[in-house]
Amino acid sequence: MLKSANTSTLRTQLFRTFEDPTYKPPPLPTVALELVSLASKHDVNVEDVVRLLERDQMLAGAVMRLVGSPIHAGRGPVRSLTDAVMRLGIRTVRDSVFDVALKKSVFTVSGEYSEIMRRIGRHGTATAYIARVVCRHARMTEDQAFLGALLHDVGFAALLLSVIRKKEANPPSLRELWPEIDGLHEQASKAVTKLWGLSNELSLIVANHHHEHTGNSVRVAAVVNIADYLTQRFDAHIVGPPDDDGVPMPACAISVSSVDDSSSLLGLRDDSFDRISAEVEPILREVLRD
């Protein structure tokens, strides 16, 4: 049992979760996964997206609520799902649907881990919306940045869910689990995104979001790194459980040097973080409402 395991054994048991060929990732609505694939096609159109969304009332309703929110308000009324997709754009619909799907299917649990799961989900959402603004300031496309930021810490949730699935009478405390989960969350994020059938680029970003990147993913990884760092300004970062002295344990720590390197790579100026924060503040106030 995990409860009686020492640190080494606990880490081994958690790591082997994702090596087990019978392991299944946290389930997501099929429509959300199909929408990611559909949106990547060059010939996708609004009608294709609408037909897909019509298969899931919850996700379709989320799109309608989003288009009616202040951050997407337009001049005229939105009378249909087609109108909503046209106003938002297919990529924004894809991103928002995946965000809602994660909240409903992955980050909502009961019991001892419920609050930290909610916090992890909130952090992913905040990081994703900040990443979108960082991309604008860095003058780059946001195509992979939103999903990469949204999913970069999903491994925390996957690891906690793997413990919950064991249905032990006395599961390990969060304090006992935390150092190992923090150390393994990048590997877990990679495993889950691969099993969901998402792109290799996304899996690479989430698997190494604390490390140096090369190749095509390097600029997107830099965006995620900066967005992750800036969540602290909005109290949307992940906070580990308190240790024996009441001090929160480290959680997905971002080094200042890595943030400096990311800023240089993206060509951001000294005042960019303040301008990004000012721009994203009203957006987060809306999307992080409980």
C-alpha positions as CSV (number, residue, x, y, z in Angstrom):
1,M,0.0,0.0,0.0
2,L,1.2,3.5,-0.7
3,K,0.5,4.6,2.9
4,S,3.2,2.4,4.3
5,A,5.7,3.0,1.5
6,N,9.0,4.8,2.1
7,T,9.9,7.7,-0.2
8,S,11.8,5.5,-2.6
9,T,9.1,2.9,-2.9
10,L,6.4,5.6,-3.2
11,R,8.2,7.3,-6.1
12,T,8.6,3.9,-7.8
13,Q,5.0,3.0,-7.4
14,L,3.8,6.3,-8.8
15,F,6.3,6.2,-11.7
16,R,5.2,2.6,-12.6
17,T,1.6,3.8,-12.9
18,F,2.5,5.2,-16.4
19,E,4.6,2.2,-17.4
20,D,1.7,-0.2,-16.9
21,P,0.3,-1.1,-20.3
22,T,-3.2,-1.3,-18.8
23,Y,-3.1,2.3,-17.5
24,K,-5.8,4.5,-18.8
25,P,-5.6,8.3,-18.6
26,P,-8.3,10.4,-16.9
27,P,-11.2,10.3,-19.3
28,L,-12.1,13.3,-21.3
29,P,-15.3,13.9,-23.4
30,T,-14.7,12.4,-26.9
31,V,-15.9,15.6,-28.4
32,A,-13.1,17.6,-26.8
33,L,-10.4,15.3,-28.1
34,E,-12.0,15.2,-31.6
35,L,-12.2,19.0,-31.7
36,V,-8.4,19.3,-31.1
37,S,-7.9,17.0,-34.1
38,L,-10.5,18.7,-36.2
39,A,-9.1,22.2,-35.5
40,S,-5.7,21.2,-36.7
41,K,-6.9,20.5,-40.3
42,H,-6.4,23.2,-42.9
43,D,-9.8,22.7,-44.5
44,V,-11.9,22.7,-41.3
45,N,-14.9,25.0,-41.4
46,V,-17.4,26.4,-38.9
47,E,-20.1,23.9,-39.8
48,D,-17.8,20.9,-39.0
49,V,-17.1,22.4,-35.5
50,V,-20.8,23.1,-34.9
51,R,-21.8,19.5,-35.8
52,L,-19.2,18.1,-33.4
53,L,-20.3,20.4,-30.5
54,E,-23.9,19.5,-31.0
55,R,-23.0,16.0,-29.8
56,D,-22.2,17.3,-26.3
57,Q,-24.7,19.7,-24.7
58,M,-22.4,20.6,-21.8
59,L,-19.6,21.7,-24.1
60,A,-21.9,23.4,-26.5
61,G,-23.4,25.3,-23.6
62,A,-19.9,26.3,-22.4
63,V,-19.2,27.9,-25.8
64,M,-22.5,29.8,-25.6
65,R,-21.7,31.1,-22.1
66,L,-18.2,32.1,-23.2
67,V,-19.3,34.1,-26.2
68,G,-21.8,35.9,-23.9
69,S,-19.1,36.9,-21.4
70,P,-17.6,40.4,-21.2
71,I,-14.3,39.3,-22.6
72,H,-15.9,38.2,-25.9
73,A,-18.9,40.5,-26.0
74,G,-19.6,41.9,-29.5
75,R,-21.8,44.5,-31.1
76,G,-24.7,42.2,-32.1
77,P,-26.5,39.3,-30.3
78,V,-25.4,35.7,-30.7
79,R,-28.5,33.7,-31.6
80,S,-27.0,30.2,-32.4
81,L,-24.0,28.0,-31.8
82,T,-22.9,28.8,-35.4
83,D,-22.9,32.5,-34.5
84,A,-20.9,31.7,-31.4
85,V,-18.2,29.7,-33.3
86,M,-17.9,32.4,-35.9
87,R,-17.4,35.1,-33.3
88,L,-15.0,33.2,-31.2
89,G,-13.0,31.5,-34.0
90,I,-12.3,27.8,-34.2
91,R,-9.1,27.9,-32.3
92,T,-10.6,29.8,-29.4
93,V,-13.5,27.3,-29.3
94,R,-11.0,24.4,-29.3
95,D,-9.1,25.9,-26.4
96,S,-12.1,26.8,-24.3
97,V,-13.8,23.5,-24.8
98,F,-10.7,21.7,-23.7
99,D,-10.4,23.9,-20.6
100,V,-14.0,23.1,-19.6
101,A,-13.5,19.4,-20.3
102,L,-10.5,19.3,-18.0
103,K,-12.3,21.0,-15.2
104,K,-15.3,18.7,-15.4
105,S,-13.5,15.4,-16.0
106,V,-10.1,15.7,-14.4
107,F,-9.9,18.3,-11.7
108,T,-13.2,17.7,-10.0
109,V,-12.9,15.1,-7.3
110,S,-14.1,14.6,-3.7
111,G,-12.1,13.9,-0.6
112,E,-8.8,15.0,0.7
113,Y,-7.3,16.0,-2.6
114,S,-10.3,18.1,-3.8
115,E,-8.9,21.5,-3.0
116,I,-5.4,20.9,-4.5
117,M,-7.0,19.5,-7.6
118,R,-9.2,22.6,-8.0
119,R,-6.1,24.7,-7.5
120,I,-4.2,22.8,-10.2
121,G,-7.0,23.3,-12.6
122,R,-7.3,27.0,-11.8
123,H,-3.5,27.3,-12.3
124,G,-3.7,25.7,-15.8
125,T,-6.5,28.0,-16.9
126,A,-4.6,31.1,-15.7
127,T,-1.4,30.0,-17.3
128,A,-3.2,29.4,-20.6
129,Y,-4.9,32.8,-20.8
130,I,-1.7,34.5,-19.8
131,A,0.2,32.6,-22.5
132,R,-2.2,33.9,-25.1
133,V,-1.3,37.5,-24.1
134,V,2.4,36.7,-23.9
135,C,2.2,35.5,-27.5
136,R,0.7,38.8,-28.7
137,H,3.5,40.7,-27.0
138,A,6.1,38.4,-28.5
139,R,4.5,38.7,-31.9
140,M,4.0,35.0,-32.4
141,T,1.2,32.7,-33.2
142,E,-0.6,31.2,-30.2
143,D,-1.7,28.0,-31.9
144,Q,0.1,25.6,-29.5
145,A,0.7,27.9,-26.6
146,F,-2.7,27.9,-25.0
147,L,-3.1,24.1,-24.9
148,G,0.6,23.7,-23.9
149,A,0.1,26.1,-21.0
150,L,-3.3,24.6,-20.1
151,L,-1.8,21.1,-19.9
152,H,1.7,21.7,-18.6
153,D,0.8,20.6,-15.0
154,V,-1.9,18.0,-15.8
155,G,0.5,15.4,-14.5
156,F,-0.1,16.6,-10.9
157,A,-3.8,15.6,-11.3
158,A,-3.0,12.4,-13.1
159,L,-0.8,11.2,-10.3
160,L,-3.3,12.1,-7.6
161,L,-6.0,10.4,-9.6
162,S,-3.9,7.3,-9.8
163,V,-3.8,7.2,-6.0
164,I,-7.5,7.8,-5.7
165,R,-8.2,4.9,-8.1
166,K,-6.5,2.5,-5.7
167,K,-9.4,3.1,-3.3
168,E,-7.4,2.5,-0.2
169,A,-9.2,2.9,3.1
170,N,-6.4,5.3,4.3
171,P,-4.8,6.9,1.3
172,P,-1.5,8.8,1.8
173,S,-1.7,12.4,3.0
174,L,-1.0,15.1,0.5
175,R,2.0,16.1,2.5
176,E,3.4,12.6,2.2
177,L,2.7,12.4,-1.5
178,W,3.7,15.9,-2.5
179,P,7.5,15.7,-3.0
180,E,7.2,12.7,-5.2
181,I,4.3,14.1,-7.2
182,D,6.2,17.4,-7.7
183,G,9.2,15.5,-8.9
184,L,7.3,13.3,-11.4
185,H,4.6,15.6,-12.7
186,E,6.4,16.4,-16.0
187,Q,6.7,12.8,-16.9
188,A,3.1,12.2,-16.0
189,S,2.0,15.2,-18.1
190,K,3.9,13.7,-21.1
191,A,2.3,10.3,-20.6
192,V,-1.2,11.6,-20.3
193,T,-1.0,13.9,-23.3
194,K,0.4,11.1,-25.4
195,L,-2.4,8.7,-24.3
196,W,-5.0,11.3,-25.2
197,G,-3.5,11.3,-28.7
198,L,-2.4,15.0,-28.6
199,S,0.5,16.2,-30.8
200,N,4.1,15.3,-30.2
201,E,4.9,19.0,-29.9
202,L,2.5,19.4,-27.0
203,S,3.8,16.3,-25.2
204,L,7.4,17.6,-25.6
205,I,6.4,21.0,-24.1
206,V,4.6,19.6,-21.1
207,A,7.3,17.0,-20.5
208,N,10.0,19.6,-20.2
209,H,8.5,22.8,-19.2
210,H,11.1,23.3,-16.5
211,H,14.0,22.6,-18.8
212,E,15.8,24.0,-21.8
213,H,14.0,23.4,-25.2
214,T,15.4,23.2,-28.7
215,G,13.9,23.0,-32.1
216,N,10.4,24.0,-33.1
217,S,9.0,24.0,-29.6
218,V,11.5,26.4,-28.0
219,R,9.5,29.6,-28.4
220,V,6.2,28.0,-27.2
221,A,8.0,26.5,-24.2
222,A,9.4,30.0,-23.4
223,V,5.8,31.4,-23.5
224,V,4.6,28.7,-21.1
225,N,7.5,29.3,-18.8
226,I,6.7,33.0,-18.5
227,A,3.0,32.5,-18.2
228,D,3.6,29.9,-15.5
229,Y,5.8,32.4,-13.6
230,L,3.3,35.3,-13.9
231,T,0.4,33.3,-12.3
232,Q,2.0,34.2,-9.0
233,R,0.9,37.8,-9.5
234,F,-2.8,36.6,-9.5
235,D,-2.5,34.1,-6.7
236,A,-3.1,31.4,-9.4
237,H,0.1,29.4,-8.9
238,I,0.2,25.9,-7.4
239,V,0.9,25.9,-3.6
240,G,2.0,22.7,-2.0
241,P,0.8,21.5,1.4
242,P,2.4,22.9,4.5
243,D,5.5,21.1,5.9
244,D,6.1,20.4,9.6
245,D,6.9,24.1,10.1
246,G,3.8,25.3,8.3
247,V,5.8,26.5,5.2
248,P,4.2,25.5,1.9
249,M,6.2,22.8,0.1
250,P,7.8,23.8,-3.3
251,A,5.4,23.3,-6.2
252,C,6.4,23.4,-9.9
253,A,9.0,26.0,-9.0
254,I,10.1,28.4,-11.8
255,S,13.7,29.7,-11.7
256,V,14.3,33.4,-12.3
257,S,17.2,32.5,-14.6
258,S,14.8,30.4,-16.8
259,V,12.4,33.3,-17.0
260,D,15.2,35.7,-18.0
261,D,16.3,33.3,-20.7
262,S,12.7,33.0,-22.0
263,S,12.3,36.8,-22.0
264,S,15.4,37.2,-24.0
265,L,14.4,34.5,-26.5
266,L,11.0,36.2,-27.1
267,G,12.4,39.7,-27.3
268,L,10.3,41.0,-24.4
269,R,11.4,44.3,-22.8
270,D,11.9,45.1,-19.1
271,D,8.4,46.4,-18.7
272,S,6.7,43.7,-20.7
273,F,5.6,41.7,-17.6
274,D,3.8,44.7,-16.2
275,R,2.0,45.4,-19.5
276,I,1.1,41.7,-19.9
277,S,-0.2,41.6,-16.4
278,A,-2.3,44.7,-16.8
279,E,-3.8,43.3,-20.1
280,V,-4.6,39.9,-18.7
281,E,-6.0,41.0,-15.3
282,P,-9.6,41.6,-16.4
283,I,-9.5,38.4,-18.4
284,L,-8.5,36.3,-15.5
285,R,-11.0,38.1,-13.2
286,E,-13.7,36.7,-15.6
287,V,-12.4,33.2,-16.4
288,L,-11.3,32.4,-12.8
289,R,-14.6,33.2,-11.2
290,D,-15.8,30.3,-9.0
